[in-house]
Amino acid sequence: MRKTLMLLCALAVSMSASSAMAVFDLQITEIWPGQSGDDITPDWFEVTNFGDMAWTPLDGTLRADDGGAVFLNSVLIENLVSIDPGESVIVLMEDDGSEAALFPTAWGILGVQVGYANGGGLGLGQPSDGVTLFTGAGALLDAESYAGSSTAQSWDVFFGQYSSVGDAAGSFESVALGGNELDTPGVGSPGQVPEPASLALLGIGGMLIARRMRRA
């Protein structure tokens, strides 16, 4: 418990110090690699802003690549107005915008922005595939992969496991059905920040610091 309190205090000091120079911090937090049979939606991933300022297109474009993690193969992400601190948005792969409009209905969610990246064969589905997020200028923002393959569940990046209904991420079943018999709902938490949001962000912030220390 003492170590936990020390970690939380250190994180709070770090967050307080960084508030003097506000930045956005976009991280990949969930990946939907598709399912066997008919997919409910195209492959998608979720991006959450852990910074203390919003990202807008005025800050530069965003691009994504699948498991190859090569900027030259990345595709422009469109249809995102902004990403506020603590907000999670969805990016569909291999979509021209038509599926993006249907995504909220398929998952039964409201108020979640859905962007899309079209072209370049961008997509998931292979075992241990992944997503890389770049700025339009080529700077790496985040790269995440998932283990194995899934039939109808999203991969939760921070918990390191496939989603299950009612888990810590607040996962739920989709409204639309897919699969070989068109009878299988998807399971995930697209656009959702676990409640209470402030504690969830604090905990995830600690994991982000640990991840960056391992990468350094």
Backbone torsions as a table, in degrees:
resi	resn	phi	psi	omega
1	MET	NA	-41.7	-179.0
2	ARG	-62.9	-42.9	178.9
3	LYS	-63.0	-38.3	178.8
4	THR	-63.1	-44.4	179.5
5	LEU	-63.4	-38.7	178.5
6	MET	-64.4	-40.2	178.6
7	LEU	-64.1	-43.7	179.6
8	LEU	-64.8	-39.0	177.8
9	CYS	-64.6	-43.1	179.3
10	ALA	-63.0	-40.5	178.4
11	LEU	-65.1	-41.0	179.4
12	ALA	-62.8	-40.8	177.9
13	VAL	-63.8	-42.0	179.3
14	SER	-62.2	-44.0	-180.0
15	MET	-66.3	-38.2	179.7
16	SER	-65.7	-41.7	-178.9
17	ALA	-66.3	-37.9	-177.4
18	SER	-73.7	-18.2	-177.2
19	SER	-66.5	-19.6	178.8
20	ALA	-67.8	-25.2	177.0
21	MET	-128.6	89.9	-173.3
22	ALA	-64.6	137.1	177.8
23	VAL	-142.6	157.0	169.5
24	PHE	-93.6	152.5	-177.6
25	ASP	-140.6	96.3	-175.0
26	LEU	-93.5	125.3	-178.5
27	GLN	-131.1	143.6	175.5
28	ILE	-77.9	124.1	-174.8
29	THR	-117.7	-11.8	-179.2
30	GLU	-158.4	144.9	-179.2
31	ILE	-134.8	129.7	174.6
32	TRP	-108.3	107.4	-175.1
33	PRO	-89.5	10.1	-179.4
34	GLY	92.8	-171.7	-176.2
35	GLN	-152.5	165.9	176.9
36	SER	-67.5	144.7	-178.8
37	GLY	77.8	-147.8	-178.9
38	ASP	-75.7	128.9	176.7
39	ASP	-77.0	145.0	175.2
40	ILE	-67.0	-42.7	176.1
41	THR	-142.6	169.5	170.1
42	PRO	-60.4	162.4	175.5
43	ASP	-54.2	146.9	-179.1
44	TRP	-148.8	163.8	170.8
45	PHE	-139.3	159.6	-177.9
46	GLU	-109.5	140.2	176.4
47	VAL	-120.7	130.5	178.8
48	THR	-119.3	138.9	178.6
49	ASN	-93.3	107.9	178.8
50	PHE	-95.2	8.1	178.9
51	GLY	-84.3	-172.9	179.7
52	ASP	-114.4	17.9	170.5
53	MET	-143.4	157.9	-178.0
54	ALA	-77.3	148.6	166.9
55	TRP	-92.9	136.6	172.5
56	THR	-134.6	162.9	177.6
57	PRO	-56.5	-21.7	176.8
58	LEU	-65.6	-20.4	177.6
59	ASP	-83.4	-1.5	-178.3
60	GLY	114.7	157.6	-178.4
61	THR	-76.3	167.9	174.8
62	LEU	-119.6	145.1	179.1
63	ARG	-135.2	156.3	-178.6
64	ALA	-137.2	149.4	173.0
65	ASP	-134.1	153.9	177.9
66	ASP	-81.6	-151.9	-169.7
67	GLY	-55.7	-18.5	-179.6
68	GLY	-68.6	-25.3	177.5
69	ALA	54.0	43.0	-179.3
70	VAL	-115.9	122.1	-176.4
71	PHE	-60.2	-39.9	-179.0
72	LEU	-62.5	-20.8	177.8
73	ASN	-97.3	1.5	-175.6
74	SER	-74.2	160.3	-176.5
75	VAL	-122.9	141.7	-179.8
76	LEU	-64.7	133.7	174.2
77	ILE	-91.0	126.2	-176.8
78	GLU	-117.5	165.2	170.1
79	ASN	77.6	18.9	174.0
80	LEU	-105.3	122.0	-178.0
81	VAL	-77.8	-45.3	177.9
82	SER	-168.8	165.3	173.7
83	ILE	-131.4	106.0	-176.7
84	ASP	-74.8	160.3	174.4
85	PRO	-55.0	129.9	-179.2
86	GLY	82.7	-4.2	-178.5
87	GLU	-88.4	143.1	174.3
88	SER	-114.3	135.5	178.7
89	VAL	-125.6	162.6	-178.9
90	ILE	-111.9	141.8	174.7
91	VAL	-124.4	117.8	176.4
92	LEU	-85.5	143.8	178.3
93	MET	-100.3	149.0	-180.0
94	GLU	52.0	49.6	179.1
95	ASP	-132.7	140.0	178.7
96	ASP	-95.4	7.3	-179.5
97	GLY	111.8	-19.6	-177.4
98	SER	-69.5	-39.5	178.6
99	GLU	-75.9	-28.4	180.0
100	ALA	-60.4	-37.1	-179.6
101	ALA	-68.1	-23.7	-177.0
102	LEU	-94.7	-12.6	-173.5
103	PHE	-58.6	-48.6	-178.6
104	PRO	-58.1	-37.5	179.0
105	THR	-68.2	-40.6	-179.2
106	ALA	-61.5	-34.7	-177.9
107	TRP	-103.3	-3.4	177.8
108	GLY	66.4	41.1	-178.4
109	ILE	-123.5	156.1	178.8
110	LEU	-126.8	152.0	172.2
111	GLY	72.5	19.0	179.0
112	VAL	-109.7	125.3	178.0
113	GLN	-71.4	140.6	178.9
114	VAL	-127.4	111.7	174.5
115	GLY	-97.7	-179.4	179.7
116	TYR	-152.5	154.4	177.4
117	ALA	-128.0	117.4	-171.5
118	ASN	-115.9	132.8	175.0
119	GLY	102.5	167.8	176.0
120	GLY	75.8	9.2	179.8
121	GLY	67.7	23.0	-177.3
122	LEU	-67.2	124.8	179.5
123	GLY	-177.7	168.7	-178.7
124	LEU	-120.1	-169.2	176.3
125	GLY	125.7	-22.3	177.9
126	GLN	-79.9	147.5	177.2
127	PRO	-55.9	135.1	178.3
128	SER	58.3	38.6	174.2
129	ASP	-82.0	-174.2	-179.3
130	GLY	-170.3	-176.2	-178.0
131	VAL	-133.7	139.4	173.6
132	THR	-121.7	133.5	-179.3
133	LEU	-110.2	125.6	-179.7
134	PHE	-120.2	159.4	162.7
135	THR	-79.4	164.6	177.9
136	GLY	-63.3	-21.2	179.3
137	ALA	-86.8	-2.1	176.8
138	GLY	100.1	1.1	178.9
139	ALA	-75.6	136.5	178.6
140	LEU	-75.4	126.0	176.5
141	LEU	-98.5	-44.5	178.9
142	ASP	-166.6	154.0	175.6
143	ALA	-141.8	125.5	-177.9
144	GLU	-136.5	146.7	177.3
145	SER	-128.6	171.0	177.6
146	TYR	-129.5	156.1	-176.2
147	ALA	-91.8	136.8	176.1
148	GLY	65.9	-146.7	178.6
149	SER	-142.4	160.2	-175.1
150	SER	-124.9	154.3	176.0
151	THR	-96.0	-37.9	-178.5
152	ALA	-159.1	34.9	-178.7
153	GLN	-133.0	147.2	174.0
154	SER	-83.9	158.4	175.9
155	TRP	-96.9	119.8	178.0
156	ASP	-87.0	114.6	-172.5
157	VAL	-62.7	-47.5	-171.5
158	PHE	-79.3	-27.4	175.5
159	PHE	-90.2	-10.5	175.4
160	GLY	63.5	40.3	-178.2
161	GLN	-157.3	164.3	174.6
162	TYR	-74.6	149.4	-175.6
163	SER	-70.1	149.4	172.0
164	SER	-139.4	148.4	-175.1
165	VAL	-57.3	128.3	177.0
166	GLY	80.3	13.9	179.9
167	ASP	-74.2	-176.5	-174.9
168	ALA	-63.0	-23.3	179.3
169	ALA	-83.7	-4.8	-179.1
170	GLY	78.5	33.1	-177.0
171	SER	-67.6	152.0	-177.8
172	PHE	-148.5	171.0	179.5
173	GLU	-87.6	145.0	176.0
174	SER	-72.0	159.8	175.3
175	VAL	-77.1	-45.2	179.2
176	ALA	-72.5	154.0	-178.6
177	LEU	-118.2	149.6	178.7
178	GLY	-141.6	-156.9	-179.8
179	GLY	94.1	179.5	-177.4
180	ASN	-63.6	-31.5	-179.2
181	GLU	-108.4	8.5	-178.0
182	LEU	54.0	40.5	-178.4
183	ASP	-132.2	14.2	-174.9
184	THR	-114.3	117.2	175.7
185	PRO	-75.7	152.7	171.8
186	GLY	-81.0	157.5	177.1
187	VAL	-126.9	126.8	179.2
188	GLY	-175.8	-174.4	178.9
189	SER	-134.7	52.3	-175.9
190	PRO	-60.4	125.8	176.3
191	GLY	77.6	2.5	-174.5
192	GLN	-98.9	136.7	171.9
193	VAL	-109.2	122.4	-178.2
194	PRO	-54.6	143.3	177.9
195	GLU	-96.5	148.6	-5.3
196	PRO	-71.7	135.4	-170.7
197	ALA	-57.0	-40.7	-176.6
198	SER	-63.3	-41.1	178.9
199	LEU	-69.7	-37.3	179.6
200	ALA	-63.8	-44.3	179.7
201	LEU	-66.2	-36.3	178.4
202	LEU	-63.8	-45.0	179.4
203	GLY	-65.8	-44.0	179.1
204	ILE	-66.2	-33.7	177.8
205	GLY	-60.0	-39.0	177.3
206	GLY	-63.0	-39.8	178.2
207	MET	-67.0	-36.2	178.1
208	LEU	-62.3	-42.7	178.7
209	ILE	-61.6	-42.8	179.9
210	ALA	-62.8	-41.5	180.0
211	ARG	-63.5	-41.2	-178.4
212	ARG	-69.3	-33.7	177.1
213	MET	-66.3	-36.8	179.3
214	ARG	-69.1	-32.3	-178.5
215	ARG	-77.2	-26.5	-175.4
216	ALA	-66.1	NA	NA
